[in-house]
Amino acid sequence: MLVSDFDFDLPERLIALRPASPREAARLLVVRPPHGLEDHTVGDLPSLLRPGDALVFNDTRVIPARLFGVRTRGDSEIRVEAILHRRAAPDRWTAFMRPGKRLKSGDRVRFGQRNDRACAAAGLDATVVEKGEGGELTLAFDLTGVDLDLAVAGIGEMPLPPYIASKRAEDDQDRSDYQTVYARKDGSVAAPTAGLHFTPALLEAIAARGVSSHFVTLHVGAGTFLPVKTDVVAEHRMHAEFGVVSAAVADELNAVRAAGGRIVCVGTTSLRLLESAASEDGTIAPFADDTAIFITPGYRFRAADVLMTNFHLPKSTLFMLVSAFAGQETMKAAYAHAIETGYRFYSYGDSSLLMRAA
């Protein structure tokens, strides 16, 4: 397969820069393969589920992982930007940095300074200790553990996706908008965006429908924003992300399946994690490890029956995933319908509910 097989034209006006308000007012396109399409809103979700179904949410919490600062090397200084990608140790993060080519091992960086503003009271200092093959740099901070977490929270900005950040600045509203209402565990640098549509009232309506809710954790890395740079799909390599499925949740989901219920993944992150934890016969096992699973058409799904997910970028790994789930031709038809009827795309956009293709 070629990456170009997953391309489509998207009008820029359909890229959402703010979420719907209230959250559940977002539109929801129900996709029933091979080509059944139904227009709903997220608020209709309880009626679209069956008693006995199980919703699986990713409870990761986005940290303000976008940092600005100054690199010093002797008497030379340049302004730099970092997106923290993955925690490597209590005092270390891997990060994507700009200008990455002008950074090398041994460089010192003081974060907390941007656009000629004074540094934050204490600043946050780090040393570049390694440059990876994938463009990541490893930063060793002068602070560690909780002290480092507090410093990042104090000077960092929410890491809005490039297609939003290039059009407007991050603001205080994003601190709540770009976070699910059930976020619990710090560690992501990108939101599991299908979950942004849920409110406490919607969760209560889902429970009243007889649908259970279960929580797993996958800390989303900055690699989710990186474009596919190969022409051939099979040559692309995913960045690893750390995920956890507890023994209790694994047992609960296996019981749902045994009773005839469906596993409904809220977001591609929960789906990728469950598929990583599932055996060939579909049994879900406890999981606490890295996953770099890359799902493309031809993949045989083992755990997920239904997927709720936002609308994704052309030629992205996530559009490949939904094409694998509901069928490539079905998803081309679904996206064509979404574009024609004005659905809003990407992180702050509308959503879809995909039934798995036979």
HUVEN-V238161 format. One record per residue. N is the residue number from 1. RES is the residue in one letter. OMEGA is omega in radians with two decimals (* if undefined). Layout:
{{N & RES & OMEGA} {N & RES & OMEGA}}
This chain:
{{1 & M & 3.09} {2 & L & 3.10} {3 & V & -3.14} {4 & S & 3.09} {5 & D & -3.07} {6 & F & -3.14} {7 & D & 3.01} {8 & F & -3.13} {9 & D & -3.13} {10 & L & 3.07} {11 & P & -3.10} {12 & E & -3.12} {13 & R & -3.11} {14 & L & 3.10} {15 & I & -3.07} {16 & A & 3.10} {17 & L & 3.05} {18 & R & 3.12} {19 & P & 3.02} {20 & A & 3.09} {21 & S & -0.05} {22 & P & -3.01} {23 & R & -3.06} {24 & E & 3.07} {25 & A & 3.10} {26 & A & 3.12} {27 & R & -3.12} {28 & L & 3.10} {29 & L & 3.11} {30 & V & -3.08} {31 & V & 3.12} {32 & R & -3.12} {33 & P & 0.20} {34 & P & -3.08} {35 & H & -3.14} {36 & G & -3.11} {37 & L & 3.13} {38 & E & 3.12} {39 & D & 3.12} {40 & H & 2.92} {41 & T & 3.14} {42 & V & 3.11} {43 & G & 3.10} {44 & D & -2.99} {45 & L & -3.13} {46 & P & -3.12} {47 & S & 3.14} {48 & L & 3.11} {49 & L & 3.13} {50 & R & 2.99} {51 & P & -3.09} {52 & G & 3.04} {53 & D & 3.10} {54 & A & 3.02} {55 & L & 3.13} {56 & V & -3.09} {57 & F & 3.01} {58 & N & -3.04} {59 & D & 3.07} {60 & T & -3.14} {61 & R & -3.13} {62 & V & 3.06} {63 & I & 3.11} {64 & P & -2.86} {65 & A & 3.13} {66 & R & -3.05} {67 & L & 3.07} {68 & F & -3.13} {69 & G & -3.08} {70 & V & 3.03} {71 & R & 3.08} {72 & T & 3.06} {73 & R & -3.02} {74 & G & 3.11} {75 & D & -3.08} {76 & S & 3.08} {77 & E & 2.99} {78 & I & 3.08} {79 & R & -3.10} {80 & V & 3.05} {81 & E & 3.13} {82 & A & 2.91} {83 & I & 3.11} {84 & L & -3.02} {85 & H & -2.98} {86 & R & 3.13} {87 & R & -3.12} {88 & A & -3.13} {89 & A & -3.14} {90 & P & -3.12} {91 & D & -3.02} {92 & R & 3.01} {93 & W & 2.83} {94 & T & -3.05} {95 & A & 2.92} {96 & F & -3.03} {97 & M & 3.05} {98 & R & -0.07} {99 & P & -3.03} {100 & G & -3.08} {101 & K & -3.12} {102 & R & 3.10} {103 & L & 3.11} {104 & K & -3.13} {105 & S & -3.14} {106 & G & 3.12} {107 & D & 3.05} {108 & R & 3.13} {109 & V & 3.00} {110 & R & 3.11} {111 & F & 3.14} {112 & G & -3.11} {113 & Q & -3.14} {114 & R & 3.04} {115 & N & 3.06} {116 & D & 3.03} {117 & R & 3.08} {118 & A & 3.11} {119 & C & 3.02} {120 & A & -2.96} {121 & A & -3.11} {122 & A & -3.05} {123 & G & 3.10} {124 & L & -3.03} {125 & D & 3.14} {126 & A & 3.06} {127 & T & 3.02} {128 & V & -3.07} {129 & V & -3.09} {130 & E & 3.01} {131 & K & -3.10} {132 & G & -3.13} {133 & E & -3.12} {134 & G & 3.14} {135 & G & 3.13} {136 & E & 3.00} {137 & L & 3.06} {138 & T & -3.14} {139 & L & 3.01} {140 & A & -3.09} {141 & F & 3.09} {142 & D & 3.06} {143 & L & -3.11} {144 & T & 3.03} {145 & G & -3.09} {146 & V & 3.12} {147 & D & 3.09} {148 & L & 3.13} {149 & D & -3.12} {150 & L & 3.13} {151 & A & 3.10} {152 & V & 3.13} {153 & A & -3.09} {154 & G & -3.04} {155 & I & -3.06} {156 & G & 3.04} {157 & E & 3.08} {158 & M & -3.06} {159 & P & 3.13} {160 & L & 3.11} {161 & P & -3.09} {162 & P & -3.09} {163 & Y & 2.97} {164 & I & -3.08} {165 & A & -3.14} {166 & S & -3.07} {167 & K & 3.09} {168 & R & 3.14} {169 & A & 3.00} {170 & E & 3.11} {171 & D & -3.07} {172 & D & -3.13} {173 & Q & -3.14} {174 & D & 3.14} {175 & R & 3.08} {176 & S & -3.11} {177 & D & -3.05} {178 & Y & -3.13} {179 & Q & 3.08} {180 & T & -3.12} {181 & V & -3.13} {182 & Y & 3.14} {183 & A & -3.06} {184 & R & -2.92} {185 & K & -3.11} {186 & D & 3.03} {187 & G & -3.09} {188 & S & 3.01} {189 & V & 3.00} {190 & A & -3.10} {191 & A & 2.91} {192 & P & -2.75} {193 & T & 3.06} {194 & A & -3.13} {195 & G & -3.13} {196 & L & -3.09} {197 & H & -3.01} {198 & F & 3.06} {199 & T & 3.07} {200 & P & -3.14} {201 & A & 3.12} {202 & L & 3.10} {203 & L & 3.10} {204 & E & 3.12} {205 & A & 3.10} {206 & I & 3.11} {207 & A & 3.13} {208 & A & 3.10} {209 & R & -3.09} {210 & G & 3.13} {211 & V & -3.12} {212 & S & 3.10} {213 & S & -3.08} {214 & H & -3.02} {215 & F & 3.01} {216 & V & -3.12} {217 & T & 2.95} {218 & L & 3.14} {219 & H & -3.03} {220 & V & -3.13} {221 & G & -3.13} {222 & A & 3.11} {223 & G & 3.13} {224 & T & -3.14} {225 & F & -3.04} {226 & L & 3.11} {227 & P & 3.02} {228 & V & -3.02} {229 & K & 3.11} {230 & T & 3.08} {231 & D & -3.11} {232 & V & -3.05} {233 & V & -3.04} {234 & A & -3.11} {235 & E & 3.14} {236 & H & 3.10} {237 & R & 3.14} {238 & M & 2.98} {239 & H & -3.13} {240 & A & 3.07} {241 & E & -3.08} {242 & F & -3.12} {243 & G & -3.13} {244 & V & 2.91} {245 & V & -3.09} {246 & S & 3.10} {247 & A & -3.13} {248 & A & 3.14} {249 & V & 3.10} {250 & A & 3.13} {251 & D & -3.13} {252 & E & -3.11} {253 & L & 3.07} {254 & N & 3.11} {255 & A & 3.08} {256 & V & 3.12} {257 & R & -3.11} {258 & A & -3.14} {259 & A & 3.11} {260 & G & 3.10} {261 & G & 3.13} {262 & R & 3.02} {263 & I & -3.09} {264 & V & -3.11} {265 & C & 3.05} {266 & V & 3.13} {267 & G & 3.12} {268 & T & -3.13} {269 & T & 3.11} {270 & S & 3.10} {271 & L & -3.12} {272 & R & 3.13} {273 & L & 3.14} {274 & L & 3.11} {275 & E & 3.08} {276 & S & -3.08} {277 & A & -3.03} {278 & A & 3.05} {279 & S & -3.10} {280 & E & -3.12} {281 & D & 3.09} {282 & G & 3.10} {283 & T & -3.13} {284 & I & -3.14} {285 & A & 3.01} {286 & P & -3.04} {287 & F & 3.03} {288 & A & -2.99} {289 & D & 3.00} {290 & D & 2.96} {291 & T & 3.04} {292 & A & -3.09} {293 & I & -3.11} {294 & F & -3.02} {295 & I & -3.13} {296 & T & 3.13} {297 & P & -3.04} {298 & G & 3.10} {299 & Y & 3.08} {300 & R & -3.11} {301 & F & -3.06} {302 & R & -3.01} {303 & A & -2.97} {304 & A & 3.08} {305 & D & -3.12} {306 & V & -3.13} {307 & L & 2.96} {308 & M & -3.07} {309 & T & 3.09} {310 & N & -3.13} {311 & F & -2.91} {312 & H & -3.11} {313 & L & 2.97} {314 & P & 3.06} {315 & K & -3.13} {316 & S & 3.09} {317 & T & -3.13} {318 & L & 3.03} {319 & F & 3.04} {320 & M & -3.13} {321 & L & -3.11} {322 & V & 3.06} {323 & S & 3.07} {324 & A & -3.03} {325 & F & -3.04} {326 & A & -3.12} {327 & G & -3.04} {328 & Q & -3.14} {329 & E & 3.09} {330 & T & -3.11} {331 & M & 3.03} {332 & K & 3.11} {333 & A & -3.14} {334 & A & -3.14} {335 & Y & 3.07} {336 & A & 3.09} {337 & H & -3.12} {338 & A & 3.14} {339 & I & -3.11} {340 & E & -3.06} {341 & T & 2.96} {342 & G & 3.01} {343 & Y & 3.14} {344 & R & -2.97} {345 & F & 2.97} {346 & Y & -2.86} {347 & S & -3.13} {348 & Y & -3.03} {349 & G & 3.14} {350 & D & -3.04} {351 & S & 3.10} {352 & S & 3.07} {353 & L & -3.01} {354 & L & 2.99} {355 & M & -3.08} {356 & R & 3.09} {357 & A & 3.13} {358 & A & *}}
